[in-house]
Amino acid sequence: METKLNGKEKIAYGLGAVGKDMMFMLATSYVLYYYQDVLGASAWAMGIILLVARVFDAFNDPLMGVIAAKTKTRWGKFRPWILIGTIANLLVTLLLFSAPPKLDGSGLVVYAAVFYILWGVTYTMADIPFWSIVPAFTKPGPERENLTQLGRTCATIGGAVVTVATMMCVMALGRGDERRGFSIFAIIISVFTGLVISYFAITVREKSTVDMKTVSIKDMFKALFSNDQALTMALTIILINSAFYITANLAIYYYKYVVGGAGWYQNYTLFAVVGGASQALSMIFVFRLLRRFMRAITVFKTALIGAVVGYSIFTAIVFTGLPHQFLYIPAVIIFTCNGLLLVLLTIFLADSVDYGEFKTGNREESVVFSIQTLVVKFASGISALVASACIAIFHISKDTSHSAGNLLTGSDLLGLQVTITIIPMLIFAIACFVFIRHYKLTEEKMKEITDVLQERSHDQS
């Protein structure tokens, strides 16, 4: 293996992560809005499609891991799949956001189902090898950890850019025609991703052969139910992500049909900017600040309670009819707390790996972290179904669109208000109860576990 990772390789990997997650965020965050609100597909049908596709995608991840592990070519085992998967995903993305104008009703639903499921399959073809390639061109230790952190940070930036910029770009590119705007924006994102992934594949070489440990669904569930702390974290992850994604999925509808106005998408974009910036800053700066005088478990509990408080303020503003500018206050609180939770969830999962080894004698690191991907995608599917049900039951569609605010009235307005505020708040409250009641890996307990594991390791050596 070469002695040191060079700057070009770091840049190439970071850019690849940016492009890859731009594609991910475009498809996962806006496909419901594109098909349901822009094209007029059934909200119920779209909710079921998104749930089935994301759950299927989660169970498809281990299969891709097995395929990559068994691949042997002169270009390596990962790079071919990264290139093939990305090219296929780009083509599917273009088709996903370019539904034929003549399609409607059941035909449009079938088109959405086919291409969204294909999107998940092709994205997984590139995503699993992209993260798995790191050991093949880095040294163990700080070099590998730093590159992984760089990749995750760049991926977060890529997703944030799309979250913030999509509606402004769609409106500008389509000159008010959202259908045309989404198609053009999808082309731009696809071309950018194709270029940066190509640069990554050309620049990075697999310098060593790594034995990639594959994980089956059976392994995941066996590890999950034999490790009560991993199970607690899995349930907490599902609850936190489900609550947050429900609000994220419905925010665009709230701004379009409640806030309203010709510039509704500008207000929505500013809300996304405030929230996204708060989350990024909390992950980079606030977390480190709080950890100087608070234990990790205390920070986590504080963030959970803070999210409930943020949603309480959100609920009060929404139901009292205060100007939408006041929503920036709960946005800062909720997104900041979510950023802290995202950082700590990974740390606590790592602790549950040590706990599992302490309890059973088996260290199942790859299995436990595969569970994280599974439950996040499951939560994403649940939240998409809840958001779709809200849209369908309370008649939220482009047929209600006008030029002024307060486009929804009566029970329809009440339904959207409850779903976007009270339901996520209650889910966060349940997450608080589950975590505080069942999570027991305090710093003292982890020290005890670490000491025992070190003794075992010393005895075995």
C-alpha positions as CSV (number, residue, x, y, z in Angstrom):
1,M,0.0,0.0,0.0
2,E,1.2,3.5,-0.7
3,T,2.6,5.4,2.3
4,K,0.1,8.2,2.4
5,L,-3.2,9.4,1.1
6,N,-2.7,12.3,-1.2
7,G,-4.7,15.5,-1.5
8,K,-6.2,14.7,-4.9
9,E,-7.6,11.5,-3.5
10,K,-9.2,13.3,-0.6
11,I,-10.7,15.9,-2.9
12,A,-12.0,13.3,-5.3
13,Y,-13.6,11.3,-2.5
14,G,-15.2,14.4,-0.9
15,L,-16.6,15.6,-4.3
16,G,-18.0,12.1,-4.9
17,A,-19.8,12.2,-1.6
18,V,-21.2,15.6,-2.4
19,G,-22.6,14.5,-5.8
20,K,-23.9,11.2,-4.5
21,D,-25.9,12.7,-1.7
22,M,-27.2,15.5,-4.0
23,M,-28.8,12.7,-6.0
24,F,-30.1,11.0,-2.9
25,M,-31.7,14.2,-1.5
26,L,-33.3,15.2,-4.8
27,A,-35.0,11.8,-5.2
28,T,-36.0,11.1,-1.5
29,S,-37.1,14.6,-0.5
30,Y,-38.9,15.8,-3.6
31,V,-40.3,12.8,-5.4
32,L,-43.5,12.9,-3.4
33,Y,-44.1,16.6,-4.1
34,Y,-43.2,16.1,-7.8
35,Y,-45.6,13.3,-8.5
36,Q,-48.4,14.2,-6.1
37,D,-48.6,18.0,-6.3
38,V,-47.0,18.8,-9.6
39,L,-48.2,15.9,-11.7
40,G,-51.4,15.0,-9.7
41,A,-50.7,11.4,-8.8
42,S,-52.7,9.8,-6.0
43,A,-51.2,10.7,-2.6
44,W,-52.2,7.3,-1.1
45,A,-50.6,5.5,-4.0
46,M,-47.4,7.5,-3.7
47,G,-47.2,6.9,0.0
48,I,-47.5,3.2,-0.4
49,I,-44.9,3.3,-3.3
50,L,-42.4,5.2,-1.1
51,L,-42.9,2.9,1.9
52,V,-42.5,-0.3,-0.2
53,A,-39.5,1.1,-2.2
54,R,-37.6,2.3,0.9
55,V,-38.1,-0.8,2.9
56,F,-37.2,-2.9,-0.2
57,D,-34.1,-0.7,-0.6
58,A,-33.1,-1.3,3.0
59,F,-33.2,-5.0,2.6
60,N,-31.4,-4.8,-0.7
61,D,-28.3,-3.2,0.9
62,P,-26.9,-6.5,2.3
63,L,-27.3,-8.2,-1.1
64,M,-25.2,-5.5,-2.7
65,G,-22.7,-5.9,0.0
66,V,-22.4,-9.6,-0.9
67,I,-22.1,-8.9,-4.6
68,A,-19.3,-6.3,-4.1
69,A,-17.5,-8.6,-1.7
70,K,-17.4,-11.4,-4.4
71,T,-16.4,-9.1,-7.3
72,K,-12.8,-9.4,-8.7
73,T,-11.6,-7.3,-11.6
74,R,-8.4,-5.7,-12.6
75,W,-10.0,-2.3,-11.6
76,G,-10.8,-3.6,-8.2
77,K,-14.0,-4.8,-6.5
78,F,-15.5,-1.4,-5.7
79,R,-14.8,1.1,-8.5
80,P,-16.6,-0.9,-11.3
81,W,-19.8,-0.9,-9.2
82,I,-19.5,2.7,-8.2
83,L,-19.2,3.7,-11.9
84,I,-21.9,1.3,-13.2
85,G,-24.3,2.1,-10.3
86,T,-23.8,5.9,-10.8
87,I,-24.4,5.8,-14.5
88,A,-27.5,3.7,-14.1
89,N,-28.7,5.9,-11.3
90,L,-28.2,9.1,-13.4
91,L,-30.3,7.7,-16.2
92,V,-33.1,6.5,-13.9
93,T,-33.1,9.9,-12.1
94,L,-33.6,11.7,-15.4
95,L,-36.5,9.4,-16.2
96,L,-37.9,9.7,-12.7
97,F,-38.2,13.5,-13.0
98,S,-39.3,13.4,-16.7
99,A,-42.6,11.6,-16.6
100,P,-44.4,11.7,-20.0
101,P,-47.0,14.5,-20.1
102,K,-49.6,12.1,-21.4
103,L,-49.5,9.8,-18.4
104,D,-52.1,10.3,-15.7
105,G,-54.1,8.2,-13.2
106,S,-53.0,4.6,-12.8
107,G,-50.4,4.9,-15.7
108,L,-48.6,7.7,-13.8
109,V,-48.6,5.7,-10.6
110,V,-47.2,2.6,-12.3
111,Y,-44.5,4.8,-13.9
112,A,-43.6,6.3,-10.5
113,A,-43.5,2.9,-8.9
114,V,-41.2,1.3,-11.5
115,F,-38.7,4.1,-11.7
116,Y,-38.6,4.9,-8.0
117,I,-37.9,1.3,-7.1
118,L,-35.3,1.2,-9.9
119,W,-33.8,4.4,-8.5
120,G,-33.3,2.7,-5.1
121,V,-31.7,-0.3,-6.7
122,T,-29.3,1.6,-8.8
123,Y,-28.4,4.1,-6.0
124,T,-27.6,1.1,-3.7
125,M,-25.3,-0.3,-6.5
126,A,-23.1,2.8,-6.1
127,D,-23.7,3.7,-2.5
128,I,-22.6,0.5,-0.7
129,P,-19.3,0.2,-2.7
130,F,-18.6,3.9,-2.3
131,W,-18.5,3.7,1.5
132,S,-16.9,0.2,1.5
133,I,-14.0,1.3,-0.7
134,V,-12.3,3.3,2.1
135,P,-10.3,0.4,3.6
136,A,-9.0,-0.4,0.1
137,F,-7.1,2.9,-0.4
138,T,-6.4,4.1,3.2
139,K,-4.4,3.0,6.2
140,P,-6.1,2.0,9.4
141,G,-6.1,4.6,12.1
142,P,-6.3,8.4,11.8
143,E,-6.0,8.5,8.0
144,R,-9.0,6.2,7.5
145,E,-11.1,7.9,10.3
146,N,-10.3,11.4,8.9
147,L,-11.3,10.4,5.3
148,T,-14.6,8.8,6.6
149,Q,-15.4,12.0,8.5
150,L,-14.6,14.1,5.4
151,G,-16.9,11.9,3.3
152,R,-19.8,12.1,5.7
153,T,-19.3,15.9,6.1
154,C,-19.3,16.4,2.3
155,A,-22.3,14.1,1.9
156,T,-24.2,16.3,4.4
157,I,-23.2,19.4,2.5
158,G,-24.4,17.9,-0.8
159,G,-27.8,17.0,0.7
160,A,-28.1,20.4,2.3
161,V,-27.4,22.2,-1.0
162,V,-30.2,20.3,-2.7
163,T,-32.6,20.8,0.2
164,V,-32.0,24.5,0.2
165,A,-31.7,25.2,-3.6
166,T,-34.2,22.9,-5.2
167,M,-37.4,25.0,-5.3
168,M,-35.6,28.2,-6.1
169,C,-33.8,26.5,-9.0
170,V,-37.0,24.7,-10.2
171,M,-38.9,27.9,-10.4
172,A,-36.1,29.8,-12.1
173,L,-35.2,27.1,-14.6
174,G,-38.9,26.3,-15.4
175,R,-39.9,30.0,-15.4
176,G,-42.8,29.1,-13.1
177,D,-43.4,25.7,-14.7
178,E,-42.5,23.3,-11.9
179,R,-42.7,20.2,-14.2
180,R,-40.2,21.6,-16.6
181,G,-38.1,23.0,-13.8
182,F,-37.7,19.7,-12.1
183,S,-36.6,18.0,-15.3
184,I,-33.9,20.6,-16.0
185,F,-32.7,20.6,-12.4
186,A,-32.5,16.8,-12.4
187,I,-30.3,17.0,-15.6
188,I,-28.0,19.5,-13.9
189,I,-27.6,17.5,-10.7
190,S,-27.1,14.3,-12.8
191,V,-24.4,15.8,-15.0
192,F,-22.5,17.2,-11.9
193,T,-22.7,13.9,-10.1
194,G,-21.5,12.0,-13.2
195,L,-18.5,14.3,-13.5
196,V,-17.4,14.1,-9.9
197,I,-17.8,10.3,-9.7
198,S,-15.8,9.9,-12.9
199,Y,-13.1,12.1,-11.4
200,F,-13.2,10.0,-8.3
201,A,-12.9,6.7,-10.3
202,I,-10.0,8.0,-12.3
203,T,-8.1,9.5,-9.4
204,V,-8.5,6.8,-6.7
205,R,-6.9,3.4,-7.0
206,E,-7.6,0.4,-4.8
207,K,-4.2,-0.1,-3.3
208,S,-5.0,-3.2,-1.4
209,T,-7.3,-6.1,-1.4
210,V,-9.7,-6.0,1.6
211,D,-11.9,-8.8,2.9
212,M,-15.3,-7.1,3.1
213,K,-17.4,-8.7,5.8
214,T,-21.0,-9.1,4.4
215,V,-24.1,-8.9,6.6
216,S,-27.3,-10.8,6.1
217,I,-30.8,-9.7,7.2
218,K,-30.7,-12.7,9.5
219,D,-27.5,-11.5,11.1
220,M,-29.0,-8.1,11.6
221,F,-32.1,-9.3,13.5
222,K,-30.1,-11.9,15.5
223,A,-27.7,-9.2,16.7
224,L,-30.5,-6.7,17.3
225,F,-32.6,-9.0,19.6
226,S,-29.6,-10.3,21.5
227,N,-28.4,-6.8,22.3
228,D,-31.0,-4.8,24.3
229,Q,-28.9,-1.6,24.0
230,A,-28.7,-1.9,20.2
231,L,-32.4,-2.5,20.1
232,T,-33.0,0.6,22.3
233,M,-31.0,2.7,19.8
234,A,-32.7,1.2,16.8
235,L,-36.1,2.1,18.2
236,T,-34.9,5.6,19.1
237,I,-33.5,6.1,15.6
238,I,-36.8,5.0,14.0
239,L,-38.8,7.4,16.3
240,I,-36.4,10.4,15.9
241,N,-36.1,10.1,12.1
242,S,-39.8,9.4,11.6
243,A,-40.8,12.5,13.5
244,F,-38.3,14.8,11.8
245,Y,-39.0,13.4,8.3
246,I,-42.8,13.9,8.7
247,T,-42.2,17.6,9.3
248,A,-39.6,17.8,6.5
249,N,-41.9,16.1,4.0
250,L,-44.9,18.4,4.8
251,A,-43.0,21.7,5.2
252,I,-43.2,22.5,1.5
253,Y,-47.0,21.9,1.5
254,Y,-47.4,24.1,4.6
255,Y,-45.6,27.0,2.9
256,K,-47.4,26.5,-0.4
257,Y,-50.9,26.1,0.9
258,V,-51.0,27.9,4.3
259,V,-48.4,30.6,4.0
260,G,-49.1,30.9,0.3
261,G,-48.4,33.9,-1.9
262,A,-46.6,34.1,-5.2
263,G,-43.2,33.9,-3.4
264,W,-44.1,31.0,-1.2
265,Y,-41.1,29.0,-2.5
266,Q,-38.8,31.8,-1.4
267,N,-40.1,31.7,2.1
268,Y,-39.8,27.9,2.1
269,T,-36.2,28.1,0.9
270,L,-35.3,30.6,3.7
271,F,-36.9,28.3,6.3
272,A,-34.7,25.4,4.9
273,V,-31.6,27.6,5.0
274,V,-32.2,28.5,8.6
275,G,-32.9,24.9,9.6
276,G,-30.0,23.5,7.5
277,A,-27.5,26.0,8.8
278,S,-28.6,25.3,12.4
279,Q,-28.2,21.6,12.0
280,A,-24.7,21.9,10.4
281,L,-23.5,24.3,13.1
282,S,-24.8,22.1,15.8
283,M,-22.9,19.1,14.4
284,I,-19.7,21.0,14.0
285,F,-19.6,23.5,16.9
286,V,-22.5,23.2,19.4
287,F,-21.8,19.5,20.0
288,R,-18.1,20.2,20.9
289,L,-19.1,23.1,23.1
290,L,-21.7,21.2,25.1
291,R,-19.4,18.2,25.5
292,R,-16.9,20.4,27.4
293,F,-19.2,20.5,30.4
294,M,-21.9,17.9,29.8
295,R,-21.7,14.1,29.4
296,A,-22.7,12.6,26.1
297,I,-25.8,11.0,27.5
298,T,-26.9,14.3,29.1
299,V,-26.4,16.1,25.8
300,F,-28.6,13.5,24.1
301,K,-31.4,13.8,26.7
302,T,-31.2,17.6,26.5
303,A,-31.5,17.4,22.7
304,L,-34.5,15.1,22.9
305,I,-36.3,17.4,25.4
306,G,-35.2,20.4,23.4
307,A,-36.8,19.0,20.3
308,V,-40.1,18.5,22.1
309,V,-39.8,22.1,23.3
310,G,-39.1,23.3,19.8
311,Y,-42.1,21.4,18.5
312,S,-44.3,23.0,21.3
313,I,-43.2,26.4,20.1
314,F,-43.8,25.4,16.5
315,T,-47.3,24.2,17.4
316,A,-48.2,27.4,19.3
317,I,-47.1,29.6,16.3
318,V,-48.9,27.5,13.7
319,F,-52.2,27.3,15.7
320,T,-52.2,31.0,16.8
321,G,-51.7,32.2,13.2
322,L,-48.6,34.3,14.0
323,P,-46.6,35.5,10.9
324,H,-44.6,32.7,9.3
325,Q,-41.3,34.6,10.1
326,F,-41.8,33.4,13.7
327,L,-41.3,29.8,12.5
328,Y,-37.5,30.5,12.3
329,I,-37.4,30.3,16.1
330,P,-38.6,26.6,16.4
331,A,-36.7,25.8,13.2
332,V,-33.4,26.8,14.9
333,I,-34.3,24.8,18.0
334,I,-35.5,21.6,16.2
335,F,-32.7,21.4,13.6
336,T,-30.0,22.2,16.2
337,C,-31.3,19.4,18.4
338,N,-31.6,17.0,15.4
339,G,-28.0,17.7,14.5
340,L,-26.8,16.9,18.1
341,L,-28.9,13.7,18.0
342,L,-27.4,12.6,14.7
343,V,-23.9,12.8,16.0
344,L,-24.7,11.0,19.3
345,L,-26.7,8.2,17.7
346,T,-23.6,7.0,15.9
347,I,-21.5,7.3,19.1
348,F,-24.1,5.3,21.1
349,L,-24.4,2.7,18.4
350,A,-20.6,2.2,18.7
351,D,-21.0,1.8,22.5
352,S,-23.7,-0.8,21.9
353,V,-21.1,-2.8,19.9
354,D,-18.8,-2.9,22.9
355,Y,-21.8,-3.8,25.1
356,G,-22.7,-6.7,22.8
357,E,-19.2,-8.0,23.0
358,F,-19.3,-7.7,26.8
359,K,-22.6,-9.5,27.0
360,T,-22.2,-12.3,24.4
361,G,-18.5,-12.5,23.6
362,N,-19.1,-11.7,19.9
363,R,-18.1,-8.3,18.4
364,E,-20.6,-7.5,15.6
365,E,-19.6,-4.0,14.6
366,S,-20.6,-4.3,10.9
367,V,-23.9,-5.9,11.8
368,V,-24.9,-3.2,14.2
369,F,-24.0,-0.4,11.9
370,S,-25.9,-2.1,9.0
371,I,-28.9,-2.0,11.3
372,Q,-28.6,1.8,11.3
373,T,-29.1,2.0,7.6
374,L,-32.0,-0.4,7.8
375,V,-33.9,1.5,10.4
376,V,-33.2,5.0,8.9
377,K,-34.7,3.8,5.6
378,F,-37.6,2.2,7.4
379,A,-38.3,5.5,9.2
380,S,-38.1,7.3,5.9
381,G,-40.8,5.0,4.5
382,I,-43.1,5.4,7.5
383,S,-42.8,9.2,7.4
384,A,-43.5,9.3,3.7
385,L,-46.7,7.2,4.2
386,V,-47.9,9.5,7.1
387,A,-47.2,12.6,5.0
388,S,-49.1,11.1,2.0
389,A,-52.0,10.1,4.2
390,C,-52.2,13.6,5.5
391,I,-52.2,15.0,1.9
392,A,-54.9,12.6,0.8
393,I,-57.2,12.8,3.8
394,F,-57.1,16.6,4.0
395,H,-57.3,17.3,0.3
396,I,-53.9,19.1,-0.1
397,S,-53.2,19.4,-3.8
398,K,-52.6,21.8,-6.6
399,D,-56.3,22.2,-7.1
400,T,-56.4,24.3,-3.9
401,S,-53.6,26.6,-5.1
402,H,-54.3,30.3,-5.3
403,S,-52.2,33.5,-5.0
404,A,-52.9,34.3,-1.4
405,G,-52.3,32.6,1.9
406,N,-54.8,30.6,4.0
407,L,-55.6,28.3,1.1
408,L,-56.7,25.5,3.4
409,T,-59.6,26.0,5.7
410,G,-61.5,24.1,8.4
411,S,-60.7,20.5,9.0
412,D,-58.2,20.4,6.1
413,L,-56.1,23.1,7.6
414,L,-56.4,21.6,11.1
415,G,-55.3,18.2,9.8
416,L,-52.1,19.6,8.2
417,Q,-51.4,21.6,11.3
418,V,-51.7,18.6,13.6
419,T,-49.7,16.3,11.3
420,I,-46.8,18.7,10.9
421,T,-46.5,19.7,14.5
422,I,-48.4,17.7,17.2
423,I,-47.7,14.2,15.8
424,P,-43.9,14.7,15.5
425,M,-43.9,16.2,18.9
426,L,-45.6,13.2,20.4
427,I,-43.2,10.8,18.6
428,F,-40.2,12.8,20.0
429,A,-41.8,12.5,23.5
430,I,-42.0,8.7,23.0
431,A,-38.4,8.7,21.9
432,C,-37.5,10.5,25.1
433,F,-39.3,7.9,27.2
434,V,-37.7,4.9,25.3
435,F,-34.2,6.3,25.6
436,I,-34.4,7.5,29.2
437,R,-36.1,4.4,30.4
438,H,-34.0,1.8,28.6
439,Y,-30.6,3.2,27.7
440,K,-28.0,2.4,30.4
441,L,-24.6,2.8,28.8
442,T,-23.4,5.7,31.0
443,E,-19.7,6.7,31.0
444,E,-19.2,4.7,34.2
445,K,-20.8,1.6,32.6
446,M,-18.7,2.0,29.5
447,K,-15.6,2.2,31.6
448,E,-16.5,-1.0,33.3
449,I,-17.2,-2.7,30.0
450,T,-13.9,-1.4,28.5
451,D,-11.9,-2.7,31.5
452,V,-13.5,-6.2,31.2
453,L,-12.9,-6.3,27.4
454,Q,-9.3,-5.3,27.9
455,E,-8.8,-8.0,30.5
456,R,-10.3,-10.6,28.2
457,S,-8.0,-9.5,25.4
458,H,-5.0,-9.7,27.6
459,D,-5.9,-13.2,28.9
460,Q,-6.4,-14.4,25.3
461,S,-3.0,-13.0,24.2
